[in-house]
Amino acid sequence: MPGRFKLDENLPRDAEVLLRKAGHNVDTVLAERLGGEPDPTVLEAAKAEDRVLITLDLDFSDIRRYPPSDYPGIWVLRPSSQSIGSVAAMLGNALAVFETESAAHQLWIIEPRRVRIHE
């Protein structure tokens, strides 16, 4: 099932291309002119559009500040390097999990070799 994603400004353009090629509906923070806006503004925009936010920003992993149940989903990537290849590989792994697991109202911490899911 195709997902609806919003990419934070800290992700490479290749991430958008990868997700679109996989058949997902993708929007970006930069395309919406939200670059530089505070984290709550970015997350509320994703929520208003019913999109899972994908980011490298660890602040979004604070479940006390951003309870997963309040949002369509949050994916925080934790790559060993922020190279395009590393980010793309992690997104590929997350998409494999996404084929069988809903991201709705969950925080996914996506690491190089695993995906941790918090409700």
RAJOZI-V213536 format. One record per residue. D_LAST is the distance of its C-alpha to the last C-alpha in Angstrom with 2 decimals. Layout:
d_last = (D_LAST	D_LAST)
This chain:
d_last = (20.61	21.01	18.20	18.65	18.20	19.41	20.67	21.05	24.63	24.20	23.83	27.06	28.57	28.44	24.65	25.40	28.18	26.15	23.46	26.26	28.23	25.33	25.57	22.70	23.21	23.04	23.89	24.28	24.24	27.86	29.02	27.88	29.68	26.66	27.54	27.75	25.88	23.53	19.83	18.92	21.54	20.22	16.64	18.20	20.44	17.67	16.11	19.66	20.20	16.95	16.46	13.83	15.04	16.17	17.57	19.09	18.57	16.66	16.54	13.61	11.49	12.07	8.97	11.78	13.64	11.19	8.19	5.86	6.61	10.13	10.56	11.27	9.50	10.40	12.04	13.75	16.71	18.31	21.64	24.50	26.64	26.16	28.72	28.42	28.52	25.71	23.38	24.52	23.97	20.36	19.76	21.61	19.43	16.22	18.09	19.03	15.47	14.90	17.85	16.10	12.33	11.00	9.41	9.00	6.58	4.66	6.30	8.80	11.36	14.38	17.24	20.67	20.17	16.51	13.09	10.23	6.75	3.78	0.00)
